[in-house]
Amino acid sequence: MSLLLTCQSLSKSFGTRPLFRDISISFDDSERTGLIGPNGSGKSTLLKILAGIEQPDGGDIIARRGLKLAYLPQHDVFPPGATARQVVAAAVLHGHAEEHELLVRADVLLGKAGFGETDVSNDALSGGWRKRLAIVRELIKEPDLLLLDEPTNHLDLEGILWLEKLLSTAPFSFLLVSHDRYFLENVTNRVVELSRAYADGYLSSAGGYSDFLVRREEYLAAQARNEQALASKVRREVEWLRRGAKARTTKAKGRIDEAGRMMGELAELKTRNSQGASIEIDFNATHRQTRKLVTCRNVTKSLGGRTLFKDLNLVLAPGMKVGLLGPNGSGKTTLIKLLTGELSPDSGEIVRAEGLRTVLFDQARQQLNRDETLRRALGPTGDNVVYRDQSMHVSGWARRFLFRTEQLDMPVGDLSGGEQARILIARLMLQPADLLILDEPTNDLDIPSLEVLEESLDDFPGALVLVTHDRFMLDRVSTELLALDGKGGVRSHVDYAEWQRAKDEQARPASKAPAKQAKAEAPPAKKRLTYMELRELENMEATILSAEEELHTLQARMADPATMADRHTFADVCTRADAAQQHVTKLYERWQELEARK
């Protein structure tokens, strides 16, 4: 193990606002470090300073002699018209003598990254393939230390899994900024959080993200206890001072000075302990009683001569939370447009409940006017907004989403990606919804905001359709996953783990088939519903409603302090609630099956 890079007392401000102060931290060649922190804590800026792109306001960086360092920025920029192999080779091309060798190396690396054609123009690549190209461009430099800023942005799930495998077996050390918790858990052996909540300005923890969570909880709990103990001491000193303590003796003067020092330390502790503020998210539902909000029957859709999905059957009801999976171009956005009525199916039908209220989070953020101020973006009709029939001044509404008062008159275009995402969420919360559709809502949100968003989505009583590459959010929020393969196939899965198992099964080499090709057979006709199945379908809504009521009763018992006080009772209720949840899930699956056969 040897040191690669050491930071000594680094400080950096953005205008009048300090990002971090006196950061002293080192990185060695055995570490695979994940860098996290709230929006605005300076993660991207720190990477740029380490890469030599920006200069710190104060402090020094000491690098190992001959250190080879590479840097992947958030936004990918390539020469217009250059092919993929030209982009990669140009990163290290220093003379005609080595050009052929570099082009061969570029082809090899691009092939490992999944590029079937290396002469493709970078202008023709999607966002996910441009990101792969940018990563390969840094890999050909053979770095000792690779700095990656949000490397999973624009990658689909297949791309993220490819990057996980690449980094897990990488011969170099790396420091990456990411909010993808599964990604952090799978590829890092050290996690560092930048935050003014810590005395050193950061907290470093060996191990993966789950190990970091335990370490952070211990640190913050100890710091909170320290604040309470110090507050008690300060109260006693304040009482002593109020009694009119005489300051004539040296001992008394020392005690007065010590009381002042403790007050300053207490103020600093309070400031650090208050840094954990998070946005308040609570989506507004209409509480419609209709059990069928949207019904898709045998829906087929093609684009550009390619069938995206065929014979798709889906019933969206209150409480259902469907996560959409599939590679880029598989039809996730098209399905969303079908659900909202923006597109029509080629065949099949989509039935929407009368007066259905749908709210959409658009990943392209086209609903935002970059030239208007934050004040107008949050309160388009005036200085007040109405949330749950209560009027609130726009400045108070802004504070709920961690915006500062001085930001209200800033143009939306000058705000960070995370801040723009929070604007959209704030606007969505003002619209009562039966169906909430979120298309990549996690982009640019920090981890505390992601956790609050997950809690809100979990509590949302309407139907939810969620498109995200954040596997942690998919697992936590979704009641089922719908996987599109972009070739017409649609499969339903209980959770991400089951989807992964199915994917691995498909990837295994198929057993050798007989040389003689079997004659094509017509698919068997669907069995018609029996009389008993028709009766079952007629009573399904009432059956599901009763099962959900039982589930809600058990969930309420789980949250009851009296239940939690008795660990045996609590364990029993948790087991019953889990069984009730599985029962509800199976009823919905049965409902969809019967509807499809009908």
N, C-alpha and C positions, 0 to 999 in steps of 0.2 A: 504494500500500500504506500503510495506517495502522493503528496499534495500537488494538485494541478493549478489551483487558483485560490487566492486568499484576498478577502475584502477587509480593509481596515478603516473603521469609522466612516463609512459611506453615508452621505446625506444628499438628498435631492428634493427640490420643491417645484411645484407647478404654479407659476405666478406667486401669489402670496400664500398658497396652501402647501404645507410640507407633506411630501409623500412618505418619506422615511428619514430617520436621523440616526447617525452613529451606528450603522449596521456593520458588525464585524462577524464574518462567517467564512468558512473554508470549505472547499470541495476537493475530494481526493479521487483517485482513479478506480476505486472499488464501488463507488456510489452511483446509484441510479435514482436521482432526486426529483421528487414532484414538488413544485412550488405553487402554493395556493394562497388565498387571501381575499378579503372583501374587494368589491369593485372600488378602484381609486386608491388601493394600498401601494401601488407602484410596481407590480409584478413585471409587466411588460417593459417598464422603464428600467428596472434592474437588469433584465436580460440585455437590453440595448447598451447599457453601460458596460456589462461584462463583455459584450461583443465589440466594444469600442466605437459604436455608432453614436452614442451620446456620452457627454462628460458629466461626472458628478459635481455637485456644488462644493463638496468637500470630501476628504478621505482619499485612500489609495487602493489600487488593485495590483497585487503582486502575482505574476504568472510564472509557471515553471519555464525554464529556458527551453526554447524550441517547441513550446506547446502549439499543437495544431487544433484550432478552434473553428467550428462551423456554426452558423446561426440560421434558423428557419423562422422568418417573420410570420405574423398572422396573415398578411395579405401577399399573395403570390404575384410577382411581376416578371414577365418574360419578354424577350425581344419579339416584336410583331413578325409573324410569318415563320419564325424559327421552328424547326422540327424538334421532336422530343429529344432525339439523340444529339442534336446540335446544342440544345439548351444545357444538357448534362455535360457534354464534352467541353463546352466553353467555360465551365466553372473552374477548370484546372489546365486549360490549354495555354501553353507558354512557348510554342514554337512549332514549325511544320514537321520537325523530325519525329515528334511523338504524337502527331495528330491521328494516324491510323490506329495506333495502340489505344488511344483514349476513346476513339469511336467504338472499338471492339468492347472495351470495358463498359462504355455507356450502354451498348446493346445488351450486355450480360445483366447489368444492374436493372435496366428497364424491364427485361424479361422476367427477372425475379419479382419485380413489382407488379407483374400482371399485364404489361403492355404486349399485345400481340403484334403490333406494328410500331416500330420505332421511328419511322419516317413521317408519322402523322404530325400535322401542324398543331402547335400548342393552342392556336386560336380556335381549333375545332373541338377542344377537350371540354368536358363538363367540369364543374367545380371540384368534384371528388377526384377526377383524374389529374387535374391541374395540381391539386395538393400532393398526390403521389409523385408527380413529376418534380415538384419543389423539394420533396424529401430526398428523392434520388439525387438531385443536384447537389445536396449537401453531403450525401453518403460517399460520392465519388472523391471527395476531398480527404477521405480516410482520417476523420478527426480523432483526437484524443478525448475531446469534450464537445458534445453536440448540444447546443441550446435550441429548444423548440418552444415556440409561443403558440399555444392552442393548436397542436398538430392534428387533432381530430375534427376541427372545423371543416365542414363541407364533405367529409368522408361519410359514406354510408356504412352500415353495420359490417358489411364484408370488408370494407377498407380499414375500419377500426381493428377488426380481428387480424388483418394482415399486418398492420402496424404494431399491434401487441406482440405478435410472433417475432417480428423483426427486432424490436427493442429487447425482448426477453432473451434473445441469443446474441445481442450486439457485443462486439469486442471492445467497445469504447464506453466511456462514462457519459452520462447525459443529465441535463437539468431542463425539465419541461414544465410549462405552465398549462394546467388543465383543470376543468371543473367536472370532468367525467370520473365519477368515483370508482366505478368498476375498473376503468382503465388505470387509475392510480393504484388501485389494489393489486392489479395483475402485473404491472411492469416496474414498480418502484421498490427500493429497499430503504428509502429515507423520504420523509415528508417534512417540508418546511412551510410554515404559515407566516406570511408578513402581516402584522397587525399591531396597532398601537395598544392593543389589549395586553401586550407582554412587555415586561420591563426592558428587555433587550431589543424590542422592536420586532422580534420574530420568535417562533418556537420551533425547534428542530426535534424530530422524533425518528429513531431508527425503526425500520420495518415498513409495512404497507399502510394504506389509509386507515384500516380498522385499528391498527396499533396506535396510529396518531390520535384517533378519536379518544381512546382510553387515556393517553398521555395528556391531551388537552383538557379533558374533564378533570383529571387530577390536579393539573396546574391551576385552572381557574377556580376550582373548589378551594385549594389552599390559599390562593390570592384573596378570595372572598372572606375566608376565615381570618386572614391577616388583617383585612380591612375592619372586620368586626372587633378584633382584639385591639387594634390601634385606636378605633373610635372610642372604646371604653377608656383607654388610657388618656386620650385627649379630653374626654368629658371630665375625668378626675382633675386633670391639670387646669382646665377652664374653671372648675369650681374653686380650686385653690387660688387662682388668680383673682376670682371675683371676691374672695374673702379679704382682698386687700393685702396680699402678701407683701412684706417689706423687702425691697430690693437693695438693702444696704449691704448685705453680706455677699461675699463671693459665691457661696453655695446657692443663695437665692437667685442671684443673677444667672448662674449656670442652669438652674432649673427653669427659669423663664426662657432662656435661649433654647433649651431642650424641648420645651412645650411648643415654641415656634417651629422648630424643626419637625416635630411630630405632626403638627397641623399641616405643614407643607407636604409631608409624605402621605398623610391621609388624603389630601386633595388630589394628589397624583394617583393614588390607588383608586379613588372613586372614579376618576377620569378613565383609567384603564378598564375598570370593571364595567363601565357603561358603554364600552365600545361594541358590545354584542348586539346592538339594535338591529332589527330586521324589518323588512317591509311587511305590512299587514295586508294579506290577501284573503278575500272572502267573496267568491263569486255569487251573484244574485240570481236565484232560481225563481221560476214562476209557480212552482209547486203544483203543476198540472197533475190531475189524477189519471189521465189517459195512460194505459199500459203500453200501447203501441205508438211510439212517436214517429218512427220511420221504419218501413218494411220494404226490403229489397227482395224481389222474387226473380230468380233466374236471370240476373242482370249480366249482360255481356257488353264489353266496350273495347273498341280497337282504335288505334291512332297510327297514322302513317302506314297503314297496311299490316300492322302488327297487333295481334290480340293481347290486350293487357290482362284481362280476366274474363272468365267465362262461367255462366250459370252461378253467379254469386248470390247466395241467400243470406240475409242478415236482418235481424229484428232489433231495433234500438228501443229500449224501454228505460224509464227512470231508474237510476242506480247502476245501469250498465256502463262500464268503462272499457272501451275497446281500444287496444293499442295496435297500430298498423305497422307491420314490418315488411321490409323488402328492399332490394338494392335500388340505387338511383335509376329512375326510368321504368320502374316496375308498375307504376300506375297509382301510387298513393295520392298524389295531388289530384289526379283525374278522378279518383273515387270521391275525394272531398268535394270536388266541383259537381259531381253527380248528386251527392247528399244535399248540397246547398241549392240545387236546381240550376246552377250556371251551365251545366251540360246535361244532355239527355242520353239515355242508354241506347245502344244499337238494337238491343232486344231485351225482353223482360220488362218489368215495371217497378217503379219506386212510388210507394204510397206514403204521403206525409199526413200527420194529424192536422186537422183543421186549425188554422191560426198558429201553426208551429213557429216558435221564436228560436232562431238559430243565431249564435254568436260565433264569429270566426277570428282566430288569431292568425294573421298572415305572415309566413316566415320571411317574405320579401319586404315586409313593413311598408307596403305601398300606401297604407292608410295614413301614413305620417307625411305631413308637409314640412320639409326640412327648413323652410324659410320662416315659418311662423314661430312665435315664442313658446317657451315651455308653458307659460301662463295660459295662452290660448289653446295649446294642445291638450292641457288637462281640463280646462273650462271653456269649451268653445262657445257657450251661450252667455257668458258673463263671468263675474267674479265669484259666483257660487255654483256648486254642484249639488245635485240631489241624489243621495245614496240611501236606499231603503227608506224612502219617504222623509228623510231628514236632510235639511239644507246645511251645507258646510262651506266655509270660505275656501277658495282655491289654494290659499297658502297652507291651510291645515291639511287639505287633501294631498298637497305636494309633500308635506312632512311625513305623512303616512307611508310614502314611498321613498323616503330618505333623501328627498331633494332639499337643498338649502334655499333659504329665502332669496339670496343673491342670484340664484340660477333662474328665477322665474322669468326674467326678461332676456335670457339667452336664447338664440335660435336653436331649434331642435337639432339641426345639422351639426352644431358644435358639441353636442353631448355624446358620451361614449355609447358603444353598442349596448351595454348593459342598461344604461339609463334610458335609451330609446325603447328597449324591451319593457322596462317598467312603465313607461308612458302607455304603451299598448295595453298592458295588463290593467292599469288604472282605468282606462276607457272601457275595457270589457266589463269591469266590475259594475259600471253604471247601467248596464243593459241586462234586464232580466232575461234568462234563457231557459228553454226546455232542452236544447241541444247545444253543447259547447264543443267546438272543434278547434283544436290547437295544433297548428302546423309548425313544428320545430320551435316551441316556446323557450327552450333551454339555452339557445345560442346566446352567449355573452353574459348570462346570469351567473353570479357568484354562488358558491355552495350554500351559504345561509339563505339566500333568496330561493334557491332550488328546493331546499327543505320546507320552507314556508309554502311555496307553490304546491308541493306534493301534499301537504296537509290539507290545503284548501280544496284541491281536486278530489282528495279522498272523501271529504265531507260534502262535496257538491251533490245534491239530491237528484239532479237531472241526468241526462245521458251525456256521455263524453266520448269523443273520438280523438285519440292522441297519436300524433306522428312525432317521434323523437328517436334519436340515436342514443339517448341516455338510457342504458339498460337498467340502471338502478331505479330510475323513475318508472320505467315500464313495469318492472317487477313489483314496485310498491303500490302503484296506482291501478293498474289494469286488472279487470276481472277476467278478461280473456284477450288473447292475441290473435290477430288475423294476418296471416303471412301471404304476401303476393310474390310470385316468382317472375312476373313480367312476361310469361309465356302462356298465359291463360289460366295457370294454376292458382287456386286459393285454398289455404288450409287453416284450420282453427287450432290454437294451442292454449293450454292452461296457463303456462308461464314461459319465461325466457329459457329456463333450463330444458323444458320439454322441446322447445323449438330448436335449441342447440343439439339435442340428442337426435332429433329427426334430420337435421342438416348433416350431422356426422354420419348418420346411417346412409344417407343418399350419396355421400362422398366416397363411401367404401366401394371398391371394385365389384361390379356385379358378377355373379357366378356365370361361368361360360354357358351360353345358350346353345341348343342344338343347331347344327349347320343348316338344317332345313327350316326355312322360314314358315312359321305357322300362318295359315290363312287368316286374314282379318275377319274378326267376328263383330257383329253389331253389338253395341253395349246392351246389357240386359235392361229391360224396361223397369221403370220404378214401380214397386209394389204399391197398389192403391191402399188407402187407409181402410182398415176394418171398421166395423160399427163401433167397437170399443175404443179404437183409437180416435175416431171422430168425437166421441163423447169426452175422451181425455183432452182433446184439443179445445173443445168448447169450455171446459172447466179450468183450463190451464192458467188463465189470468188470475182467477180466484185462488188457485192453488199456490201460485207464486206469491201473491199478496200475503197470504197466510204465512208462508215460509219466511218472507222478509220481515213480517211483524215479529215472528219468533226470534229471528236473528237480531233485530233491533233491541228487543227486550233483553237478550243475553249480553249484547254490547253495552247496554245501559248498566246492567249488573256488574260488568267488568270494570266500569268507570266509577262504581260506587265505592267510596272510602271504606265502608263497612266490609265489603267483599274483599278488597285489597288487603285489609288488616288480617284476614285469615288466609294463610297461604294455601291450605288444603282446599278451602272453598273456591279461592281464586283460580287454582289450577283446574278444578273440576269445571268451573264456568268457562274458562278459556278453551278447554277441550270440547265442551258442548257447542260453544260459539263457532269453533273451527269446523265442526261437523255440520252445523247449520249453514255456514257459508258454502261448504262444498255441496250441500243439498240444493241451495239456491242456484249455484252455478250449473249443476246437472239439470235442473228444471229448465233453465234458459236454453241449454243445449238441446234438450228434448223438444222444447217448443219450436226451435229453429228447424229441427229435423222433421217434425210433423208438418210445419208450414211449407217446407220445401216439397215434401211428398204430396201435399194437398194441391 
